[in-house]
Amino acid sequence: MNNETIAKRYAAALFQIALEQGQLDRIEEDISAVRQALAENGEFLSLLSHPKLSLEKKKAFVREAFAGVSTPVQNTLLLLLERHRFGLVPELAKQFLALVDDARGIAKAVAYSARPLTDEELRALSDVFAKKVGKQTLHIENIVDPELIGGVKLRIGNRIYDGSVSGQLERIRRQLIG
């Protein structure tokens, strides 16, 4: 079983606990904070994987470092530590946040455009394409790509909607050649 699959299982369990306890918002904040803290302090993961450090000392470090997080998050971190899977925490956080977004009807998207899009344009894209993918809203990241010439290319998950001028020119070129 790969790490992504394992992390999905832990994330699903934590998500279920969050729903049952009515703490979805709190646990979402906590798991985001843990993810950010680990990303900023890579040596903490190295410390927790050091073979000469006892499990009890590692647990003490985790309890101290994440004393402010909710009990379910702290228990999940300790469980991963006991099972020598603490390295899965960043992937678990990613999977958990994806479950939260899905439950709220939110999808993430990337909009490639020749120029920066205004907030109004991003909102319009979100309104139109959220319905197409069966979500309530899209959180769109705008990436400027001058090679598009004009228009927008939108990536939602593994779907790509290409309304760019360069994409249209490429389709015309293929039709003329084919």
C-alpha positions in Angstrom: 0.0 0.0 0.0 1.4 3.4 -0.9 1.7 6.4 1.4 -1.1 8.3 -0.3 -3.5 5.5 0.3 -2.5 5.1 3.9 -2.7 8.9 4.5 -6.2 8.9 2.9 -7.3 6.3 5.5 -6.0 8.3 8.4 -7.5 11.5 6.9 -10.9 9.8 6.5 -10.9 8.6 10.1 -10.0 12.1 11.4 -12.6 13.6 9.1 -15.3 11.2 10.6 -14.2 12.1 14.1 -14.4 15.9 13.2 -17.9 15.4 11.9 -19.1 13.3 14.9 -17.7 15.9 17.4 -18.9 18.9 15.4 -15.4 20.2 15.3 -14.7 20.3 11.6 -13.7 24.0 11.5 -11.4 23.6 14.5 -9.7 20.4 13.3 -9.3 22.0 9.8 -7.5 24.9 11.4 -5.4 22.6 13.6 -4.4 20.3 10.7 -3.4 23.3 8.6 -1.3 24.7 11.4 0.4 21.3 11.9 1.1 21.1 8.1 2.6 24.6 8.0 4.7 24.0 11.1 6.2 20.8 9.7 6.8 22.5 6.3 8.7 25.3 8.0 10.6 23.0 10.4 11.9 20.1 8.4 14.4 19.2 11.0 11.5 18.3 13.4 10.6 15.3 11.2 14.3 14.3 11.1 14.4 14.5 14.9 11.3 12.3 15.2 12.8 9.6 12.9 16.1 9.5 14.8 16.6 5.9 16.0 18.4 6.7 19.2 15.6 8.8 20.6 13.1 6.8 22.6 9.4 6.7 21.6 8.5 8.4 24.9 10.8 11.3 24.2 9.4 11.6 20.7 5.9 11.7 22.1 6.9 14.3 24.6 8.2 16.5 21.8 5.0 16.1 19.8 2.8 16.9 22.8 4.9 20.0 23.5 5.2 21.2 19.9 1.5 20.7 19.3 0.0 21.4 22.7 -2.5 23.9 21.3 -4.1 21.6 18.8 -7.4 19.7 19.5 -7.3 16.3 21.1 -8.3 14.4 17.9 -5.4 15.9 16.0 -2.9 15.4 18.8 -4.1 11.7 19.2 -3.7 11.2 15.4 -0.2 12.6 15.5 0.8 10.4 18.4 -0.8 7.3 16.7 1.2 8.0 13.5 4.4 8.4 15.7 3.8 5.1 17.4 3.3 3.3 14.1 6.4 4.9 12.6 4.4 6.9 10.0 4.8 10.4 11.2 6.2 11.3 7.8 2.7 10.9 6.4 1.4 13.9 8.3 1.8 16.4 5.4 0.0 14.0 3.0 -2.7 13.3 5.7 -3.2 17.0 6.0 -3.6 17.4 2.2 -6.1 14.6 2.1 -8.0 15.8 5.1 -8.3 19.3 3.6 -9.5 17.8 0.3 -12.3 16.0 2.2 -13.3 19.2 4.0 -13.4 21.1 0.7 -15.4 18.3 -0.9 -17.9 18.2 2.0 -18.4 22.0 1.6 -18.8 21.8 -2.2 -15.5 23.5 -2.9 -13.1 22.6 -5.7 -9.7 24.0 -6.3 -8.8 25.3 -9.8 -6.0 26.9 -11.6 -6.7 29.6 -14.3 -4.0 30.3 -16.8 -4.3 33.6 -18.5 -2.2 36.0 -20.6 -2.8 38.8 -18.0 -3.8 38.8 -14.3 -7.6 38.3 -13.9 -9.6 40.7 -11.9 -11.6 39.5 -8.8 -14.8 39.9 -10.8 -13.5 37.7 -13.7 -12.4 35.1 -11.2 -15.8 35.2 -9.6 -17.5 34.8 -12.9 -15.3 31.8 -13.8 -16.1 30.3 -10.4 -19.8 30.7 -10.9 -19.9 29.2 -14.4 -17.5 26.3 -13.9 -18.5 25.3 -10.4 -21.9 24.3 -11.8 -20.2 22.3 -14.6 -18.2 20.2 -12.1 -21.1 19.9 -9.6 -19.6 22.1 -6.8 -20.9 25.2 -5.1 -17.8 27.3 -5.6 -14.3 27.1 -7.0 -11.2 28.5 -5.3 -9.2 29.7 -8.3 -5.5 30.4 -8.4 -4.5 32.6 -11.3 -1.2 32.0 -13.1 -0.1 34.4 -15.8 1.1 32.7 -19.0 1.9 35.2 -21.8 2.1 32.3 -24.3 -1.7 31.9 -24.2 -2.0 35.2 -26.2 -5.5 35.7 -24.9 -8.4 33.9 -23.2 -8.2 31.5 -20.3 -7.3 27.9 -19.7 -8.8 26.4 -16.6 -7.7 23.3 -14.8 -10.1 21.7 -12.3 -8.7 18.5 -10.9 -7.8 16.4 -14.0 -10.1 18.3 -16.3 -8.8 21.1 -18.6 -11.1 23.7 -20.2 -9.1 25.5 -22.9 -10.6 28.7 -24.1 -7.2 30.3 -24.9 -6.3 31.8 -28.2 -3.2 29.6 -28.5 -5.4 26.6 -27.8 -7.9 27.6 -30.5 -5.0 28.1 -32.9 -3.6 24.7 -32.1 -7.0 23.0 -32.7 -7.3 24.8 -36.1 -3.7 23.7 -37.0 -4.6 20.1 -36.2 -7.7 20.3 -38.3 -5.8 21.7 -41.2 -3.1 19.0 -41.0 -5.5 16.1 -40.2 
